[in-house]
Amino acid sequence: MTSDIPGVNEDQAEGGQVRASTLELFFDLVFVFTITQLTHAFIHHPGWQELGQVALMFAIIWWMYSGYVYLTNEVAPNSSSRRTFLLIGMFGFFVISIAIPHAFTGSGLAFGLGYVLVTAVHTAMFVTAGGKSAAAAMLRIGPLNVLSAVLVLSGGIADGWLRGLLWGLAILVQILSPYLSNPDGFVIRTSHFCERHGLVVIIAIGESVVAIGAGLTDMDLTVGLVATVAVGLTLGYVLWWAYFGFDDERGEHALAALSARARLRGAVNAYGYSLYVVLVGIILTAAGISMTIAHGTQPASKAAALALSGGVAVFFLGQSAFRLALGLPRAWNRLLAAVCVLPTTLIGTAWVAWGQLIVLVVVAYAFVIADDLMGISSGDRSTYIPRVTPFGRRVLGSHVPGNQ
């Protein structure tokens, strides 16, 4: 992330941060475990019901995790008391993560209690340590967060379908809360805010690497297996590049250019709702890669094939929504990519799992590269592409600015 973009200066950092702290990175280690737990939960019991449960649990967790990004954006962990409260919140998230595998059977109460603790710490820190305007805003939105926590706890106590219903109502409250309560007062310090969310995306993509490693347990390292692993890592790279090649920096610039009120709405729509879809896609992709490696040279199961290609499709769908929310160019490219990668599922079920993986990488990367070329031809640059090489000028021809 850069710190010299419009809208980011030292005045905005007063009371908050413009860079992520090492304590926040330590805090994010719990989120690594959360992603791992959700991925493994789906791998062990793949199916539509399990997919719904994973999406439901992650929606609950993501709302309050994102809330902690807002918290540290406003309340820098620069005192012993603040750091202590963050560690207590971290413990709450850890309890939630431990409860994930059996949250819909035997550990729902632990899931609910962990969420109540996380919510209580978040609200208390905002009200007591945040700036005057942020504390006032939290007093307005806090009751809705408390209502959501009560619903999560009630769901943890309930059994069967009632648990899912109560947790679904909690998510509905979360989704509507920015619109039911006036969010004015929260200040988005874009450099820190976008960096933290970018780190979360990296963490989630890293789970695909973990999934590959976990899938190699007790397997003989043959040439075919090593080649499959290489393709799986390439798919992880494609997802990383799809977001960080340009959109990570574009998003930060676009968010910083908005007015204070519009920035809040943009932050919720792009980094709250849209990134949730992106991260669910990454979780499914990681699970699909792991199951693909397990199938080896055999046809993939329907669950494995759908998780793999469907996960990438969901990722692109979320990225398309991210671009729309911030007015970034070519949201249609990612939407079209989502539509085109999904049919590669048939290759895995009709042929072999590794064949699906190869074709999926080719199709997904083709859309990403095509989008990059269109962006570069219109003058887009990023940290990774600061200028167009002579080879790039030959490829793009007269469409490159300054090549006339």
C-alpha positions as CSV (number, residue, x, y, z in Angstrom):
1,M,0.0,0.0,0.0
2,T,1.1,3.5,-0.6
3,S,0.6,6.4,1.8
4,D,0.8,9.3,-0.6
5,I,-2.6,8.8,-2.2
6,P,-5.2,11.5,-2.0
7,G,-7.2,11.4,1.2
8,V,-4.4,9.8,3.4
9,N,-2.4,12.1,5.5
10,E,-1.1,12.4,9.1
11,D,-4.2,14.4,10.2
12,Q,-6.4,11.5,9.3
13,A,-4.1,9.2,11.3
14,E,-4.7,11.2,14.5
15,G,-6.3,8.7,17.0
16,G,-6.0,5.9,14.5
17,Q,-3.5,4.3,12.1
18,V,-2.3,4.5,8.5
19,R,-0.4,1.2,8.6
20,A,-1.1,-2.2,10.0
21,S,0.6,-2.9,13.3
22,T,2.4,-6.2,14.2
23,L,-0.2,-6.8,16.9
24,E,-2.9,-6.8,14.2
25,L,-0.9,-9.3,12.2
26,F,-0.7,-11.5,15.3
27,F,-4.4,-11.0,15.6
28,D,-4.8,-12.2,12.0
29,L,-3.2,-15.6,12.9
30,V,-6.6,-16.5,14.5
31,F,-8.2,-15.7,11.2
32,V,-5.8,-18.1,9.5
33,F,-7.2,-20.8,11.8
34,T,-10.7,-19.8,11.1
35,I,-10.2,-20.1,7.3
36,T,-8.5,-23.5,7.8
37,Q,-11.4,-24.8,10.0
38,L,-14.0,-23.7,7.5
39,T,-12.1,-25.3,4.6
40,H,-11.6,-28.6,6.4
41,A,-15.3,-28.6,7.6
42,F,-16.3,-28.6,3.9
43,I,-13.7,-31.1,2.8
44,H,-14.8,-33.6,5.4
45,H,-18.5,-33.3,4.6
46,P,-18.9,-31.8,1.1
47,G,-22.5,-31.0,0.1
48,W,-25.0,-28.3,-0.4
49,Q,-26.1,-28.3,3.2
50,E,-22.5,-28.1,4.4
51,L,-21.8,-25.3,2.0
52,G,-24.7,-23.4,3.4
53,Q,-23.4,-23.9,6.9
54,V,-19.9,-22.8,6.0
55,A,-21.3,-19.7,4.3
56,L,-23.5,-19.0,7.3
57,M,-20.7,-19.3,9.9
58,F,-18.3,-17.3,7.8
59,A,-20.8,-14.5,7.4
60,I,-21.2,-14.2,11.1
61,I,-17.5,-14.3,11.7
62,W,-16.6,-12.0,8.9
63,W,-19.0,-9.2,10.0
64,M,-17.3,-8.9,13.4
65,Y,-13.8,-9.5,12.1
66,S,-14.3,-6.7,9.7
67,G,-15.6,-4.7,12.6
68,Y,-12.2,-5.1,14.3
69,V,-10.6,-3.6,11.2
70,Y,-12.8,-0.5,11.7
71,L,-11.8,-0.6,15.4
72,T,-8.0,-0.6,15.0
73,N,-8.5,1.9,12.2
74,E,-9.8,4.2,14.8
75,V,-8.2,2.9,18.0
76,A,-4.5,2.3,17.6
77,P,-3.2,-0.6,19.9
78,N,-0.6,1.8,21.5
79,S,-1.3,1.1,25.2
80,S,-1.2,-1.9,27.5
81,S,-4.9,-1.7,28.1
82,R,-5.8,-1.5,24.4
83,R,-3.5,-4.4,23.6
84,T,-5.0,-6.5,26.4
85,F,-8.5,-6.0,25.2
86,L,-7.5,-6.9,21.7
87,L,-6.0,-10.1,23.0
88,I,-9.2,-10.9,24.8
89,G,-11.1,-10.3,21.5
90,M,-8.5,-12.6,19.8
91,F,-9.3,-15.3,22.4
92,G,-13.0,-14.9,21.6
93,F,-12.3,-15.5,17.9
94,F,-10.2,-18.5,18.7
95,V,-13.1,-20.0,20.7
96,I,-15.3,-19.4,17.7
97,S,-12.8,-21.1,15.4
98,I,-12.5,-24.2,17.7
99,A,-16.2,-24.6,17.6
100,I,-16.6,-24.4,13.8
101,P,-16.4,-28.2,13.0
102,H,-19.4,-29.1,15.2
103,A,-21.1,-25.7,15.4
104,F,-24.3,-27.1,14.1
105,T,-24.3,-30.2,16.4
106,G,-22.5,-30.1,19.7
107,S,-20.5,-26.9,20.0
108,G,-23.0,-24.2,19.0
109,L,-23.1,-22.8,22.5
110,A,-19.3,-22.3,22.5
111,F,-19.6,-20.6,19.1
112,G,-22.3,-18.2,20.5
113,L,-20.4,-17.4,23.7
114,G,-17.2,-16.6,21.7
115,Y,-19.2,-14.3,19.5
116,V,-20.7,-12.5,22.5
117,L,-17.2,-11.9,23.9
118,V,-15.9,-10.6,20.6
119,T,-18.9,-8.2,20.3
120,A,-18.6,-7.0,23.9
121,V,-14.9,-6.2,23.5
122,H,-15.4,-4.5,20.2
123,T,-18.2,-2.3,21.5
124,A,-16.5,-1.4,24.7
125,M,-13.2,-0.4,23.0
126,F,-15.0,1.8,20.5
127,V,-17.1,3.6,23.1
128,T,-14.3,4.1,25.6
129,A,-11.2,4.6,23.5
130,G,-12.5,5.9,20.1
131,G,-12.8,9.5,19.1
132,K,-15.9,11.4,20.1
133,S,-17.6,11.0,16.7
134,A,-16.7,7.4,16.4
135,A,-17.9,6.6,19.9
136,A,-21.2,8.4,19.2
137,A,-21.6,6.3,16.0
138,M,-20.9,3.1,17.9
139,L,-23.6,4.0,20.4
140,R,-26.0,4.2,17.5
141,I,-25.0,0.9,15.8
142,G,-23.9,-0.9,18.9
143,P,-27.5,-2.0,19.9
144,L,-27.8,-3.7,16.5
145,N,-24.5,-5.5,17.1
146,V,-25.7,-6.6,20.5
147,L,-29.0,-7.9,18.9
148,S,-27.0,-9.9,16.4
149,A,-24.8,-11.3,19.2
150,V,-28.0,-12.3,21.2
151,L,-29.3,-14.1,18.1
152,V,-26.1,-15.9,17.6
153,L,-26.0,-17.0,21.2
154,S,-29.7,-18.0,21.1
155,G,-29.0,-20.1,18.0
156,G,-26.1,-21.8,19.8
157,I,-28.5,-22.8,22.5
158,A,-31.2,-23.9,20.1
159,D,-31.2,-27.2,18.1
160,G,-31.8,-28.3,14.6
161,W,-33.3,-26.0,12.0
162,L,-34.0,-23.3,14.7
163,R,-30.2,-22.7,15.1
164,G,-29.8,-22.0,11.4
165,L,-32.8,-19.7,11.4
166,L,-31.6,-17.7,14.3
167,W,-28.1,-17.4,12.8
168,G,-29.6,-16.4,9.5
169,L,-31.6,-13.6,11.3
170,A,-28.3,-12.5,12.9
171,I,-26.7,-12.1,9.5
172,L,-29.8,-10.2,8.2
173,V,-29.4,-7.8,11.1
174,Q,-25.7,-7.4,10.3
175,I,-26.3,-6.7,6.6
176,L,-29.0,-4.1,7.3
177,S,-27.4,-2.4,10.3
178,P,-25.3,0.1,8.2
179,Y,-28.6,1.2,6.7
180,L,-30.8,1.0,9.8
181,S,-28.3,3.2,11.8
182,N,-26.6,6.4,10.8
183,P,-22.9,5.5,10.4
184,D,-21.7,9.1,10.3
185,G,-18.8,9.5,12.7
186,F,-16.7,6.6,11.6
187,V,-13.5,7.8,9.8
188,I,-12.0,5.5,7.2
189,R,-8.2,5.8,7.0
190,T,-7.8,4.3,3.7
191,S,-4.2,3.2,3.8
192,H,-4.6,1.1,6.9
193,F,-8.2,0.0,6.1
194,C,-7.3,-1.3,2.6
195,E,-4.1,-2.9,3.8
196,R,-5.8,-4.9,6.5
197,H,-8.4,-6.2,4.1
198,G,-5.7,-7.0,1.6
199,L,-3.9,-9.0,4.2
200,V,-7.0,-11.0,4.9
201,V,-7.3,-11.9,1.2
202,I,-3.6,-13.0,1.2
203,I,-4.3,-15.1,4.3
204,A,-7.3,-16.8,2.6
205,I,-5.3,-17.5,-0.6
206,G,-2.6,-18.9,1.6
207,E,-5.1,-21.5,2.8
208,S,-5.0,-23.0,-0.8
209,V,-1.3,-23.7,-0.2
210,V,-2.2,-25.3,3.2
211,A,-4.8,-27.4,1.5
212,I,-2.3,-28.6,-1.1
213,G,0.2,-29.6,1.7
214,A,-2.5,-31.3,3.7
215,G,-3.6,-33.3,0.7
216,L,-0.1,-34.7,0.3
217,T,-0.2,-36.6,3.6
218,D,0.7,-40.3,3.1
219,M,0.9,-39.9,-0.7
220,D,3.8,-41.1,-2.8
221,L,5.5,-38.1,-4.5
222,T,5.2,-39.2,-8.1
223,V,5.9,-37.0,-11.2
224,G,2.2,-36.7,-11.8
225,L,1.5,-35.7,-8.2
226,V,4.2,-33.0,-8.3
227,A,2.9,-31.7,-11.6
228,T,-0.7,-31.5,-10.1
229,V,0.7,-29.6,-7.1
230,A,2.5,-27.2,-9.4
231,V,-0.8,-26.5,-11.2
232,G,-2.6,-26.1,-7.9
233,L,-0.1,-23.5,-6.8
234,T,-0.5,-21.7,-10.1
235,L,-4.2,-21.4,-9.5
236,G,-3.5,-19.8,-6.2
237,Y,-1.2,-17.4,-8.0
238,V,-3.9,-16.6,-10.5
239,L,-6.3,-15.6,-7.7
240,W,-3.6,-13.6,-6.0
241,W,-2.8,-11.7,-9.2
242,A,-6.5,-11.2,-10.1
243,Y,-6.9,-9.1,-7.0
244,F,-3.4,-7.7,-6.2
245,G,-2.3,-7.0,-9.8
246,F,-4.4,-3.9,-10.0
247,D,-7.6,-4.0,-8.0
248,D,-5.9,-3.7,-4.5
249,E,-4.4,-0.4,-5.4
250,R,-7.3,0.8,-7.5
251,G,-9.6,0.1,-4.6
252,E,-7.5,2.2,-2.2
253,H,-7.3,5.1,-4.6
254,A,-11.0,4.9,-5.4
255,L,-12.0,4.8,-1.7
256,A,-9.7,7.6,-0.8
257,A,-11.2,9.8,-3.5
258,L,-14.7,9.6,-2.0
259,S,-16.2,12.1,0.4
260,A,-16.4,11.0,4.1
261,R,-20.0,9.7,3.9
262,A,-19.6,8.1,0.5
263,R,-16.3,6.5,1.7
264,L,-18.3,4.7,4.5
265,R,-20.8,3.3,2.1
266,G,-18.0,2.3,-0.3
267,A,-16.1,0.6,2.5
268,V,-19.2,-1.4,3.5
269,N,-20.2,-2.4,0.0
270,A,-16.8,-3.2,-1.4
271,Y,-14.8,-4.4,1.6
272,G,-17.6,-5.8,3.6
273,Y,-20.2,-7.4,1.4
274,S,-18.1,-7.9,-1.8
275,L,-15.0,-9.3,-0.1
276,Y,-17.1,-11.7,1.8
277,V,-18.1,-13.3,-1.6
278,V,-14.5,-13.2,-2.7
279,L,-13.3,-15.0,0.5
280,V,-16.0,-17.7,0.3
281,G,-14.8,-18.3,-3.2
282,I,-11.3,-18.8,-2.0
283,I,-12.4,-21.1,0.8
284,L,-14.2,-23.3,-1.8
285,T,-11.3,-23.2,-4.2
286,A,-8.9,-24.3,-1.4
287,A,-11.2,-27.2,-0.6
288,G,-11.5,-28.1,-4.3
289,I,-7.8,-28.2,-4.7
290,S,-7.3,-30.5,-1.7
291,M,-10.0,-32.9,-3.0
292,T,-8.6,-32.8,-6.5
293,I,-5.2,-33.9,-5.3
294,A,-6.9,-36.7,-3.3
295,H,-8.6,-38.0,-6.5
296,G,-5.3,-38.1,-8.4
297,T,-5.7,-39.6,-11.9
298,Q,-9.4,-40.6,-11.2
299,P,-12.4,-38.6,-12.2
300,A,-13.4,-36.0,-9.6
301,S,-16.5,-36.3,-7.5
302,K,-19.3,-33.8,-8.2
303,A,-18.6,-32.1,-4.9
304,A,-14.9,-31.8,-5.6
305,A,-15.4,-30.6,-9.2
306,L,-18.0,-28.0,-8.2
307,A,-16.0,-26.8,-5.2
308,L,-13.0,-26.2,-7.5
309,S,-14.6,-24.5,-10.5
310,G,-17.4,-23.1,-8.5
311,G,-15.0,-21.6,-6.0
312,V,-13.2,-19.7,-8.7
313,A,-16.5,-18.6,-10.2
314,V,-17.6,-17.2,-6.8
315,F,-14.3,-15.5,-6.4
316,F,-14.7,-13.7,-9.7
317,L,-18.3,-12.9,-8.9
318,G,-17.2,-11.2,-5.7
319,Q,-14.5,-9.3,-7.5
320,S,-17.0,-8.1,-10.1
321,A,-19.2,-6.7,-7.2
322,F,-16.1,-5.2,-5.6
323,R,-15.4,-3.3,-8.9
324,L,-19.0,-2.2,-9.2
325,A,-19.1,-0.9,-5.6
326,L,-16.1,1.3,-6.1
327,G,-16.7,2.3,-9.8
328,L,-13.6,0.4,-11.0
329,P,-13.3,-0.5,-14.7
330,R,-14.4,-3.7,-16.4
331,A,-16.6,-5.4,-13.8
332,W,-18.1,-7.2,-16.7
333,N,-14.8,-9.0,-17.3
334,R,-14.9,-10.7,-13.9
335,L,-18.6,-11.5,-14.3
336,L,-17.9,-13.1,-17.7
337,A,-15.0,-15.0,-16.2
338,A,-17.3,-16.4,-13.5
339,V,-19.7,-17.7,-16.1
340,C,-16.9,-19.3,-18.3
341,V,-15.0,-21.1,-15.5
342,L,-18.0,-22.9,-14.1
343,P,-18.4,-25.3,-17.1
344,T,-14.9,-26.7,-16.5
345,T,-16.6,-28.7,-13.7
346,L,-17.7,-31.2,-16.4
347,I,-14.0,-31.9,-17.3
348,G,-13.3,-33.1,-13.8
349,T,-16.3,-35.4,-13.5
350,A,-16.2,-36.8,-17.1
351,W,-12.4,-37.1,-17.4
352,V,-9.8,-36.6,-14.6
353,A,-9.5,-34.2,-11.7
354,W,-6.1,-32.9,-12.8
355,G,-7.4,-32.2,-16.3
356,Q,-10.1,-29.9,-14.8
357,L,-7.5,-28.1,-12.8
358,I,-5.3,-27.4,-15.8
359,V,-8.2,-26.2,-18.0
360,L,-9.5,-24.0,-15.1
361,V,-6.1,-22.3,-14.7
362,V,-5.9,-21.6,-18.4
363,V,-9.5,-20.2,-18.7
364,A,-9.2,-18.1,-15.5
365,Y,-5.8,-16.7,-16.3
366,A,-6.8,-15.9,-19.9
367,F,-9.5,-13.6,-18.5
368,V,-7.2,-12.0,-16.0
369,I,-4.5,-11.4,-18.6
370,A,-7.0,-10.0,-21.1
371,D,-8.2,-7.6,-18.4
372,D,-4.7,-6.5,-17.6
373,L,-3.9,-5.8,-21.2
374,M,-7.0,-3.7,-21.6
375,G,-6.1,-1.8,-18.4
376,I,-2.5,-1.2,-19.5
377,S,-3.6,0.0,-22.9
378,S,-5.7,2.6,-21.2
379,G,-2.8,3.8,-19.0
380,D,-3.3,1.7,-15.8
381,R,-0.2,1.1,-13.7
382,S,0.4,-0.6,-10.3
383,T,3.3,-1.5,-8.0
384,Y,3.8,-4.7,-10.0
385,I,3.5,-3.0,-13.4
386,P,5.0,0.4,-13.0
387,R,5.7,0.7,-16.7
388,V,5.2,-1.1,-20.0
389,T,8.2,-3.1,-21.2
390,P,9.3,-3.0,-24.8
391,F,7.7,-6.4,-25.3
392,G,4.5,-5.1,-23.9
393,R,4.5,-2.2,-26.3
394,R,4.9,-4.5,-29.2
395,V,2.0,-6.6,-28.0
396,L,-0.3,-3.7,-27.3
397,G,0.9,-1.6,-30.3
398,S,-0.4,1.9,-30.7
399,H,-2.9,1.5,-27.9
400,V,-0.2,2.2,-25.3
401,P,-0.1,5.9,-24.2
402,G,3.1,7.4,-25.5
403,N,3.6,4.8,-28.2
404,Q,2.3,6.9,-31.0
